[in-house]
Amino acid sequence: MKKTFLPLAFALVVGFSLSSCTVEINDGIEDSASVAPGTSESVLSGTGTLKGTISKDLLIKKGNYTLDGIVKVTNGATIKIEAGAVFNVVTTKTSALVILNDGLIDAQGTASEPIVFTTSTKTPGDWGGITIYGEAPIKALNGNATAVSEDGNALTYGGTNPNDYSGIMKFVRVEYAGKKIGDGTSETNTFTFYSVGAGTVLENLVAYKGTDDGFEWFGGTVSAKNLVSYGNFDDSFDWQDAWSGQNNSNWFAYQVGTGNFGMEIEASSNADNVAPKVNNITLIRAAGTNPEAANSPEITAIQFKKQGSGIFSNVYISGYKNIGAQKAYSVLIQDAATETGQVNTGKIAVSPMTYLDSDNAGLWGYAFTPNGGKNFTNASAVTKVSLPTGAWATVDGVNLLSAL
């Protein structure tokens, strides 16, 4: 079972089959439909279509593929994707790659040969992105140990294994995802992690121009290194359900055109949570970037609410300007309970920090009358995040890291 896997190199997969299935998803867009088989081979060797439910191991070699509809990996199967594989996603239906809590992903690209998921129409919100379900603990509303996903699949998530292993993703770029789902209450992000455990490896990932969050965690204990969230419409980084990753580093967000908070942080109102830790954060908001909704206050770099917590070091923030009557801050505390339960107990820290070319410098913002209030002085030693260059962070000839 997946609960006992460790991050080992996988042997060449054999005996694979893709079975046709009925995918039922309450997305309000299309009725449940019968999904035809993709291939009966154990290996996709350069071309082909990925679709349906994957219930046995599959190796996808370097090449060009189509991802058609909602692809689910389950039944202990591993989907192994080689460096240089490119997936063109079908956008005329709801499409996504979903790793269920009894499935695994082994997607290891390189800086020069990333694994890429994109669309021909190049429109933000074209598809549902990559979602991984694990079996690590969560704390949902009212301290519940389980919750129901908001990605349209309506799956229960939350487990008991903090070191759960869902696989490896390195040098993977996902473009034009973050689909808004037609029922009005569900949505997907570019990368979504439901109760994913600390045994999972997430490194060098790019979320490019999605219509929801670039990266969102729903509880769990997984950590992530070298993340790029570029041009996503909602928040660049977002978490809830008391996500508690402890070994995160080198996060870069570039907000351009449309964007809300750089980081939106909550713990589903659970004061008793373990603060996640991130070392090296760079948040840059390009001139002229506006929130999704006109006159919205969602223009701050880092927002904490509902007992959200975080210990952040070496934080570089630039370009967060007031828009009309709405004020932008380096850090915004939304409610008194979060100040009492997290700020005043040392579970929120953003230091050292530098805040440049931005309004309301030198002070944190509060959406209420604070009990004191935090001030800060820019730390000259803070530097921007350093990330490896290469094709992994280049889209249509544009270097996504040029602002660093």
Secondary structure, DSSP 8 states (H G I E B T S, - for coil): -GGG--S-------S--EE-EEE----SSS--EEE----SSSEE-S--EE-SEE-S-EEE-SSEEEE-SEEEE-TT-EEEE-TT-EEEE--SS--EEEE-TT-EEEEE--SSS-EEEE-SS--TTSS--EEEE-------GGG-S-EE-SSSS--EE--S-TT---EEEEEEEEES---B-TTSS-B--SEEEES--TTSEEEEEEEES-SS-SEEEES-----EEEEEES-SS-SEEEETT-----EEEEEEEE-SB---SEEE--TT-SS----EEEEEEEEE-TT-B-SSTT-S---SEEE-TT--EEEEEEEEE----BTTB---SEEE--HHHIIIIITTT-EEE-SEEEES-SSTTB-EESS--SS--B----TT--------SGGGEETTEETTTT-
